[in-house]
Amino acid sequence: MLALLRPLCWVNTHVLRVGRSLGWVALALMVFVILLQVFFRYALNNALNWPDEAARFLMLWMTGLMAPSAYRWGGFVAIDMLPQALPRTAGLVLSLVILVLSLFVLVIGVQHGYEHTFGFGGKFNSSSLRIPLEWAGMETVKVKLKFMYMSLFVGMILLISVNIELILRSLIQLLDEDAELPSDDAPDTLQSAD
């Protein structure tokens, strides 16, 4: 199983690192767009029509790209008193069962993300997001909603990849408590909290 875990862990580490970088960019742009809207609305008394939807778009992508790292590092809210109170093996089995159930939920999330992205809803245009290309002698392009819905689809795929890694880690720990697991690239502040 370590032969399966190591390459998956390596891929997750590198893909999630890129996702976190893009997520930070999305967060910074979201803050900028919101502050721009506040300035235009209250200082110039001329509210723009696109910043609210642009901020929502950026927030969805930030979440879809950063949530898998939080899931991998145990950053989600969890009630872990019972697994910690149980003996080691029973706690690992319970955690494994919860991870398998989570995998089923994530697969359903991927299906919903796919249907929204490539289905009927993804064919519509955003009500206010447009890419102005008049400066290049081209027509303005309306942003399709599928690019917003795609954040759910991509985020769920990344969460499934992390979930499979966590399942493999739990299985290995269950079978061999002395097994040396590959690093999960967690920041030192999270590793010291364990």
Buried (B, 14 or more C-beta within 10 A) or exposed (E): EEEEBEEBBEEBBEBBEEBBEBBEBBBEBBEBBBEBBEEBEEEEEEEBEBBBBBBBBBBBBBBBBBBBBBBBBBEEEEEEEEBEEBEEEEBBBBBBEBBEEBBEEBEEBBEBBBBBBBEEEBEEEBEBBBEEEEEEEEEEEBBBBBBBBBBBBBBBBBBBBBBBBBBBBBBBBBEEEEEEBBEBBBEEEBEEEE
